[in-house]
Amino acid sequence: MDATSQVRGSGRTHGFWTTRTLIMVFLFLFLIYFILPLVWLIISSTKSDADLFTSFGLWFGDGFNLFTNIHAVFTHDGGVYKEWLWNTAYYATSSAVGSALIATLAGYTFAKFRFPGRQVIFAMVLGSILIPITALAVPTYLLLSNTGLIDTPLAVILPSLVNPFGVYLMRIYTQQALPDELLDAARVDGAGEFRIFVSVVLRIVAPGFVTVLLFSFVGTWNNYFLPLLVLSKPDFYPLTVGLASWNALASGGGGSQVLFSIVLTGSLIAIVPLMAAFLLLQRYWKSGLTFGGVKT
C-alpha cells in the first residue's frame, strides 16, 4: 500500500512538473513573439542607411548611428516631427484625462445611484463595445463635418472621449472599492454630491481611474484610423499618420532610402513616452487591474 502511494505521489509530481514546463515554454514563446519586433526596432534604429538593407535584421551594423538618426528625425522636413510629437501628446493627454473622468463619473453613477432605466442604459453602453469602429467611420466623419470640426484637434479628441469599456471597468471597480456607508457618512456631514465625488470618490477609485486613463492614452497615442479620416493638414498630424506618410513616400520611390531609417527611429522615439507613462503609474494601474480579481 505504501509502495502504491509512493508511485501515485511520484506520478502526480511528474505530471505537475511536466505541466509547469509546458506552461513555461508556452509563455516563453509568447514573450519572444511580443518582444521580437521591439528588439528589431531598437537594433534597426542604430544602423546606417546602408547597413539597414545589407546587414542581418536582428544584429547591429558596422557602426552605432542611433544619435545620428535621432538628429535626422528631428531635423528632416523642417523639423515637422516635433509638431507631430506635440500633436500626439496633446491629443492623447486631453483624450485620456477626459475619457477617464467621464468613465469614472458614469461608472460611479451606475454603481451607486438608482434611477429608472439604469440597467437598460448600461446594457446599451455594453452593447456599444460590440460595434466595430469602422462601422462608425462614415457617421463620425459626417457629424464632424457638419459641425465644422474637420481638420481641428477636436476632431480627434471628441470621439476619443467615448470609452464604453472604461465605463464598465469603473462601475465594477466602484462597486467593490467604495462602500455605501462612507458615502452616507459624507452626506450626513453635509457634503454635497460634487464635493463627495471630488474629495472621496476620486481618491478611493484612483487606481481604476489611472487604469482607464492609461488605456485611453495608449489607444489615442497609437490611433491611426481616426486621424487619417478627419485630418488632411500635415500640421495637425499625429505621429502615426505622419510616420505613415514618410514611409509611403519612401516605399513609393518619392524619397531616398534615408527615410526608412528616419521612420524606424521615429517609431522608436514614439514608444518612449508610453513606456515612461506605464513605469511612472505602474503602482496605480496594477492594483486597478487586479482589484476586481480579489474577493473581499
N, C-alpha and C positions, 0 to 999 in steps of 0.2 A: 504493500500500500504506500509505504514511504517512497519507494523507488518510482512508483507510478506518479505520485505527486511531484517528485523532482523532475520527471520527464515532462509533465504538463507545465510545470513552472518554467523550465528551460525553453519549452516551445513558445510560451507566452512572451518570454524575454526576447527570444529570437525574432518573433513576429513584431514586437514593439520596435526593436532596433531596425528591422527591415523597413517598416512603415516610416519611421523617423528619417531614415536615409533617403527614401524615395521623396519625401516631402522636402528635404533639404536640397536635393538635386533639382527638383521642380522649381523651388524658389530661386535657386542659383541661376537657372536658365532664364527665369523671368527677370532677374537682376541684370543679366547680360543683355537681354532684349531691350530693356529700358535705358540702360546706361551707355550702350554702344554708340548710338547716334551722338550723344553728348561728348564722348571721348573723341569720336571722329571730328566733330565740330571744333573742339579745342585744338587738336593736332593740326587740322587744316588751317586754322587761323594763324598758326605760327609759320606757315610756308610762304615762300615767294611765289610769284605767278608761274614761274617755270616749274618749280617743284610740285605745285598743285596738280599738274597734269602729267608729270613724269614719275614721281615717287609713289611708293605704296601708300594707300589711303590711311592706314592705321599706324603709320610710323612717320617720324619727323623728317624734314628735308635736310638739305645741306647747311642751311643757316636758320637762325631764330629771328623771324621777321614780324613778330607779334606787334611790337610797338610801332614799327613802320606801317603796318596795316591799319592799326588804330588811328594813326595820324592821317592816313589816306581816307579813312571812313569819315572823319570829322571835317575834312577839307574838300572832299570831292563835291563837284556840282555846287560850288559856292557855300559849302557847309550846311546844306539842306538837312542833313541827318540830325543836326541839333534841333531843328524845328520839328522834325518828326518825333524825336525823343521827347521833347517838351509836350507836343500834342498828345502823345500816348500817355504820358504821366498825368496830364490834365484830365483826359477822358477817363482813364482808369480810376484815378483817385476820386473824382467827382461822382462817377457812377457807383463805385464801391461804397462810399460813405452814404450816399443817398439810398442805394439799394438795401444796405444793411439796416439803415434806420427805418425805412418803410417796412421791411420784413419783420423787424422787431416790434414795431407798432402793431402790425397786423397779427403777428403771432401772439402777442400779449392780449390783444382784443379777443381773438378766437379762443384763447386758453382760459381767460379769467372773467369774461363777461358773457351774459346770457341775453340773447336778443332774437327776435323772430327771423327765421331763415338762416340761422348761423350755420347749420350743418349743410344746407343746400349751397350756400355761398362758398363754404370751404371745399365742398365736393367739386365745384366749378373751378376753384383755384388748382386743386389737384389734377383735374381733367386737362387744364391748360398745359400741364407738363408734357402730355402726350402729343401735343400739336407740333409737328416739325417746323423748325424755324423757316425753312424755305417756303412753306405754305403761307407764311405771313409776309413774305418779301414784298409782293406787289401791294397789298393793303397798306403796309408800313410806308412804302415809298409814296403812294398816292396821298396818304394822310399827311406826311411831312411836306409833300409838295404843295398841297392845298393850303397849308398853314405858313408857307414861305420859309421853311426851316432847312431846305436842301442846301448843302454847301455851308453849313454852320456847325459849330461844335454841338449844339443842342440836338442835331440830327443823330449823333452817335450817343449822346448822354441819356436823352429821354427814354429811348427804347431799352437801354441797359438798366434802367431803374426797376424794371419789372422782373421779379425773381420768385416765381411760384415755389420752387424748391426751398428757397430761403424762408418763405412764409411757413411752409410745412415744418422745416427744421426748428424754427424759433417757437412754433406752437408746442411741439413736443418738448423742447428744452425748457420752456417757461412752465409747462405743467409740472415738470419734475423738480425744477430748481427753485421755484418761487412758491412758498406756502401761502395759502389764503389768509392764515392768521396774521401774517406780517402785514398784508395789505389792510386788513380790518383794523389792526392796531394803528396804522398810519392814518386811516380815515377818522378813527376815534380821536386822535390827537389834533385833528383839524386840518390835515394836509389835503390839498386839492388833488385831483387826478393828474394834472400836469406835473405837479411837484412830486407826487408819488412815482410817476414814471421816470423823471429825471434823477431824483435822489435815491430811489430804492430799486426800481426795476432794472435800470440800466447797469447799476453796479453789480447786481446779482447775476444777470444774464450776460455779462461782459464776455465770457468765453464763447458763448454761442454767437454773440454779435460779431466778434472778431473772426470766427469761422466763416460766417456768411460774407463778411467784408473781404476776406481773402479769396473766397471762391469767386466773388463778383469782380475783384481786382484782377485776378488771373484771367477770368473769362473775357473781360473788356480789353485787357492788355493784349491778349492773343487773338482778339476778334478780327477776322479778315472780311467776312462776307458783308456785314452791315456797313462798315466804312466804304467798302468798294461800291456798294449800292447807292449810298447817299452823298458821297463826296466825289467831286471831279476836279477840284483845285489842289495841286500838289502842296500848297501852303498849309492845307488842313489835313493832309495825310497823316495817319499813324505809322508806326514802324512797319507793321505787317504789309500794308499796301505800298508804302514807299520802297521797301526792300524787294517786294514782288515786281515792282516796275523796273527797278535796276536789273533784277535777274532776267526779266523778259527782254530787256534791251540787250543784255549780254548774250542771251541764248539766241536772239534773233539776228545777231551779227551787227547790230547797230552800235555796239561798243566794243572795246578791246577786252582781252582776257583779264585785265586788271579788275574789271567789275566783279568777276567771280570771287576773288579774294576779298574784295570790299563787302560783298553780300554776306559771305561766310563770317567775316569778322564783325560786321554789323549785327548779325544774328546772335553771335556770342555775347556782344555787349548788351543786347536786348534782354538776355536771360538774367543778367546780374541783378537788376532791381527786384525781380521775382524771388530769386534766391535770398536776397537780403531781407525782403518782407517776411518770408517764411521763417528765417532764422531769428529775426527780432521778435516775432509774435508767436513763436512755437509753443510757449508755455500756455498761451490762451487757446489756440486752435486745437492743440492736442487734447486738452481737457474738454473742449467743446464737442469734439468728435466722439470721445469715449464716455461722456457722461450718460448718454442715452442707453449705453450697454450695461450700466451698473444699476441693479435694482436696489432701491433704498427703502 
